[in-house]
Amino acid sequence: MHIGEFDYDLPDALIARHPLPQRTASRLLHVDAAAGLYSDRRFADLPQLIRPGDLMVFNDSRVIKARLQGVKASGGKVEVLIERVIGEHEALVQLKASHKPKPGSRLRLADAVEVEVLGREGDLFRLRFDPARSVLAWLEAHGEVPLPPYLERAPEAEDAQRYQTVYARQPGSVAAPTAGLHFDEPMLERLRAGGVEMAHVTLHVGAGTFQPVRVDDIRVHRMHAERYEVPAETAAAIEAARARGGHILAVGTTSLRTLEAAATPDGRVQAGSGETTLFITPGYRFRVVDRLLTNFHLPRSTLLMLVCAFGGLDLMRRAYAHAVASRYRFFSYGDAMLIERARSSAQD
């Protein structure tokens, strides 16, 4: 398919550059792919749309303070954005500088931590941090919240708390699994009280999630690798939900990709950890997830391609056009969409 199939016009005013005062105050576009229909709701209506016995799967990855400003030994400025922590003292990073540093050179970040450039791995640089602390400890002490570039602003005090889900536990992401930003503890309790089951996976979102697709033929695009883990209790919860006739609802594209990456050809989710480069585009046969809660995604992005695969390209085009015309709020701090997959006998 051509990249142009996943383009749309978005007025700048519809980009949500700040969160709403309340997490659950967002709007919700409910899309039923089987019926080919969509309807306007409020996120507060979500418990009415999920049946007792259904299973919701959340990504419990925690956003780390992944951006660091610094200087080279020559005095030139550098900006480091962690792509992935790969050891207690090493990380793969995106690095901005007027002249890229050579292997063996040293950087001083946040006027606090010395790092050594070990080399390049593709577009990324491998850095070794001062072993006096772990990479995560250095980031927590001196890093900045890595807001998405389309917000076009510096982090503010509210972002440290609001660009993080209330159930985040496992540090490692450099971008929030944003579908989860709509939940607060009272909403989670309402869902539990209504008989909805909950489980967690972990997928650490890399900075590559913001990289544009640079090819016309999307079949040529290659996804960046992301680390995931599926606990044994989550795999068991999925089997139990299926046995009782419940639906599997992925909260966010990261949860969906984790479950689909961990699935066997017959749809059984395997517990364990690994890396995934799964690139989901129209024509993909979903093996695990029945429903998807997600935000509105950037034009020409891999996330929009995933959503079009799940809900159907034509229907999602119409749904996005409706969202623009109805002035929904877009992207990380924006409104939500609940998509019911069009189930077929081949996929069931």
Summary of the structure (lengths in Angstrom):
residues: 348
radius of gyration: 20.3
end to end distance: 25.3
largest distance: 64.3
contacts: 1137
relative contact order: 0.20
helix: 28%
strand: 30%
